[in-house]
Amino acid sequence: MFSIALSEFRMLIRNKLVAACAIFIPLAFGAFFLINPNPNGSSTVAVLQLLVMILMGVYVTATTTLAARRQTLFLKRLRSGSVSDISILSGLVLPIMIVSAIQVGIVLTVLALTSEAPPVHAWLLVIAVIAAEVMFTGFALATAGVTNSPEHAQVTTLPLFFAVFGVALWVVFTGTSDLTWVKRALPGGGLAELVMTAWDGGDLGNLAVLILPSLAWAAIALYAARVMFKWEPRA
């Protein structure tokens, strides 16, 4: 698995399209939110940074990568060896997740250092990042199953991208005092509230309620990937 991950990291850097999705575009979004602070406070900026960067850096990039590796028969060649399917897929997405986590960590650290109100529970941000990485990796595996080519990934990832971003904006600007369970259950809603709790403080008794929906969505996505994922090139 680790040899595959190392090889994938080298290929990621060399591929301009994937490198842009994984490195430059997420960092550009993160920098944009730092330069243009939101009047609603640093917690809102943190939510937008985390979700947009991981959506771009993990979800879109991993979907694009898997579609590209399948199209070039790289997945088929790997599967013909002794490495298990789980090890192959883990090796392919691990570099993407690590790069994304480092980027998000850097941007959120800069935000915390430059903010007038730093996060109250910084350790919760780590949990939020891990939960988001797992959830969107699962979604990437599922989406790759219906993606014909790396170019097609720019289309197949759009519905979930905008759905998650829209739910996050809904939670950020309206709170969770009404339709609480609906907002938390939708993908991105629990994550948004978790980041806001980490930054602004709040009732830590709700942690499990905020984390479990993201893990549940990850499990659903992984199951969907198991059913839909294709190792052979799609027509």
C-alpha positions as CSV (number, residue, x, y, z in Angstrom):
1,M,0.0,0.0,0.0
2,F,2.7,2.5,0.9
3,S,4.7,1.8,-2.3
4,I,1.5,2.6,-4.2
5,A,1.0,5.7,-2.2
6,L,4.6,6.9,-2.8
7,S,4.2,6.3,-6.5
8,E,0.8,8.0,-6.6
9,F,2.3,11.1,-4.8
10,R,4.9,11.4,-7.6
11,M,2.3,11.1,-10.3
12,L,0.0,13.6,-8.5
13,I,2.8,16.2,-8.6
14,R,3.5,15.5,-12.3
15,N,-0.1,15.7,-13.5
16,K,-1.0,19.3,-13.9
17,L,-4.8,18.8,-13.7
18,V,-4.7,16.7,-10.6
19,A,-2.0,18.9,-9.0
20,A,-4.2,22.0,-9.6
21,C,-7.2,20.3,-8.0
22,A,-5.2,18.9,-5.1
23,I,-2.8,21.7,-4.3
24,F,-3.3,25.1,-6.0
25,I,-7.0,25.5,-6.1
26,P,-7.7,24.6,-2.5
27,L,-4.9,26.9,-1.3
28,A,-6.3,29.7,-3.5
29,F,-9.7,29.3,-1.9
30,G,-8.2,29.2,1.6
31,A,-6.1,32.3,0.9
32,F,-9.2,34.1,-0.5
33,F,-11.2,33.6,2.7
34,L,-8.2,34.8,4.7
35,I,-7.8,38.0,2.7
36,N,-11.6,38.6,2.6
37,P,-12.7,38.0,6.2
38,N,-16.4,37.3,6.7
39,P,-18.3,39.8,8.9
40,N,-20.0,36.9,10.7
41,G,-16.8,35.9,12.4
42,S,-13.8,33.6,12.2
43,S,-15.9,30.5,12.8
44,T,-17.8,31.1,9.5
45,V,-14.5,31.6,7.6
46,A,-13.2,28.3,9.2
47,V,-16.2,26.4,8.1
48,L,-16.0,27.7,4.5
49,Q,-12.2,27.1,4.4
50,L,-12.4,23.6,5.7
51,L,-15.3,22.4,3.5
52,V,-14.2,24.0,0.3
53,M,-10.6,22.9,0.6
54,I,-11.4,19.3,1.4
55,L,-14.1,19.2,-1.2
56,M,-11.6,20.4,-3.8
57,G,-8.5,18.7,-2.4
58,V,-10.0,15.3,-1.5
59,Y,-13.4,14.8,-3.2
60,V,-12.8,16.2,-6.6
61,T,-9.1,15.2,-6.7
62,A,-9.6,11.6,-5.6
63,T,-12.5,11.2,-8.0
64,T,-10.4,12.6,-10.9
65,T,-7.4,10.4,-9.9
66,L,-9.4,7.2,-9.7
67,A,-11.1,7.8,-13.1
68,A,-7.7,8.6,-14.7
69,R,-6.0,5.5,-13.2
70,R,-8.9,3.3,-14.4
71,Q,-8.9,4.8,-17.9
72,T,-5.2,4.1,-18.4
73,L,-5.7,0.5,-17.1
74,F,-3.4,1.3,-14.1
75,L,-6.1,-0.1,-11.7
76,K,-6.4,-3.3,-13.7
77,R,-2.6,-3.8,-13.7
78,L,-2.4,-3.3,-10.0
79,R,-5.3,-5.6,-9.4
80,S,-3.6,-8.4,-11.3
81,G,-0.9,-8.6,-8.7
82,S,-1.0,-9.8,-5.1
83,V,-2.1,-6.5,-3.5
84,S,-5.7,-6.5,-2.1
85,D,-8.3,-4.2,-3.5
86,I,-8.5,-2.2,-0.3
87,S,-4.7,-1.7,-0.3
88,I,-4.8,-0.5,-3.9
89,L,-7.5,2.1,-3.2
90,S,-6.0,3.1,0.1
91,G,-2.6,3.7,-1.6
92,L,-4.2,5.8,-4.3
93,V,-6.1,8.1,-2.0
94,L,-3.7,8.3,1.0
95,P,-1.4,10.9,-0.6
96,I,-4.4,13.1,-1.5
97,M,-5.7,12.9,2.0
98,I,-2.3,13.8,3.6
99,V,-1.7,16.7,1.3
100,S,-5.2,18.0,2.0
101,A,-4.9,17.7,5.8
102,I,-1.6,19.6,5.7
103,Q,-3.1,22.4,3.6
104,V,-6.2,22.7,5.8
105,G,-4.0,22.6,8.9
106,I,-1.8,25.4,7.6
107,V,-4.7,27.7,6.6
108,L,-6.6,27.2,9.8
109,T,-3.5,27.8,11.9
110,V,-3.0,31.1,10.0
111,L,-6.6,32.0,10.6
112,A,-6.3,31.2,14.3
113,L,-3.1,33.3,14.7
114,T,-4.6,36.3,12.8
115,S,-8.1,36.1,14.3
116,E,-9.2,38.3,17.1
117,A,-11.1,35.3,18.5
118,P,-9.0,32.1,18.1
119,P,-10.7,28.7,18.5
120,V,-11.9,27.8,21.9
121,H,-11.4,24.0,21.4
122,A,-8.7,23.7,18.8
123,W,-8.5,19.9,19.2
124,L,-12.1,19.7,17.9
125,L,-10.8,21.1,14.6
126,V,-8.6,18.1,14.2
127,I,-11.6,15.8,14.7
128,A,-13.5,17.8,12.2
129,V,-10.7,17.6,9.6
130,I,-10.4,13.8,10.1
131,A,-14.2,13.3,9.8
132,A,-14.4,15.4,6.7
133,E,-11.4,13.6,5.1
134,V,-13.0,10.2,5.7
135,M,-16.5,11.3,4.5
136,F,-15.3,12.9,1.3
137,T,-12.9,10.1,0.5
138,G,-15.9,7.7,0.7
139,F,-17.9,10.0,-1.6
140,A,-15.0,10.1,-4.0
141,L,-14.9,6.4,-4.3
142,A,-18.6,6.2,-4.9
143,T,-18.6,9.0,-7.5
144,A,-15.6,7.5,-9.3
145,G,-17.9,4.5,-10.0
146,V,-20.1,6.6,-12.3
147,T,-17.3,8.8,-13.7
148,N,-16.1,7.8,-17.2
149,S,-13.0,9.9,-17.4
150,P,-11.0,12.5,-15.4
151,E,-12.6,15.2,-17.5
152,H,-16.0,13.9,-16.6
153,A,-15.2,14.1,-12.9
154,Q,-15.6,17.9,-13.2
155,V,-19.3,17.2,-13.9
156,T,-20.1,14.2,-11.7
157,T,-18.7,15.9,-8.6
158,L,-20.7,19.1,-8.9
159,P,-24.0,18.0,-7.4
160,L,-22.5,16.9,-4.1
161,F,-20.1,19.8,-4.0
162,F,-22.8,22.4,-4.2
163,A,-25.2,20.4,-2.0
164,V,-22.6,20.2,0.8
165,F,-21.6,23.8,0.4
166,G,-25.2,24.9,0.4
167,V,-26.0,22.9,3.6
168,A,-23.0,24.5,5.3
169,L,-24.1,28.0,4.4
170,W,-27.6,27.2,5.6
171,V,-26.2,26.1,9.0
172,V,-23.7,28.9,9.3
173,F,-26.2,31.7,8.6
174,T,-29.3,30.3,10.2
175,G,-27.9,28.2,13.1
176,T,-29.5,24.9,14.2
177,S,-32.1,26.2,16.6
178,D,-34.8,25.2,14.1
179,L,-34.9,22.0,11.9
180,T,-32.0,20.9,14.1
181,W,-31.9,17.2,13.1
182,V,-32.5,17.9,9.5
183,K,-29.5,20.3,9.3
184,R,-27.3,17.9,11.2
185,A,-28.2,14.8,9.2
186,L,-27.6,16.4,5.8
187,P,-24.0,16.0,4.5
188,G,-21.9,18.9,5.7
189,G,-24.4,20.1,8.3
190,G,-22.9,18.3,11.3
191,L,-19.4,19.2,10.2
192,A,-20.3,22.9,9.9
193,E,-21.8,22.9,13.4
194,L,-18.8,21.0,14.7
195,V,-16.3,23.5,13.4
196,M,-18.4,26.4,14.8
197,T,-18.5,24.7,18.2
198,A,-14.7,24.2,18.0
199,W,-14.2,27.9,17.2
200,D,-16.8,29.6,19.3
201,G,-17.3,27.1,22.1
202,G,-20.5,25.5,23.0
203,D,-22.1,22.3,24.4
204,L,-19.5,19.5,24.1
205,G,-22.3,17.0,25.0
206,N,-23.4,17.2,21.3
207,L,-20.1,16.0,19.9
208,A,-21.3,12.4,19.1
209,V,-24.4,13.8,17.5
210,L,-22.3,16.1,15.2
211,I,-19.7,13.5,14.3
212,L,-21.9,10.5,13.7
213,P,-23.8,11.9,10.7
214,S,-20.5,12.4,8.8
215,L,-19.2,8.9,9.7
216,A,-22.6,7.5,8.7
217,W,-22.4,9.3,5.3
218,A,-18.9,7.9,4.9
219,A,-20.1,4.4,5.6
220,I,-23.0,4.9,3.1
221,A,-20.6,6.2,0.5
222,L,-18.2,3.3,1.0
223,Y,-21.0,0.8,0.6
224,A,-22.1,2.6,-2.6
225,A,-18.5,2.5,-3.8
226,R,-18.4,-1.2,-3.2
227,V,-21.5,-1.7,-5.3
228,M,-20.8,0.8,-8.1
229,F,-17.0,1.1,-8.4
230,K,-15.6,-0.3,-11.7
231,W,-12.1,-1.5,-12.2
232,E,-12.5,-1.7,-16.0
233,P,-12.6,1.4,-18.1
234,R,-16.2,2.8,-18.5
235,A,-17.7,3.3,-21.9
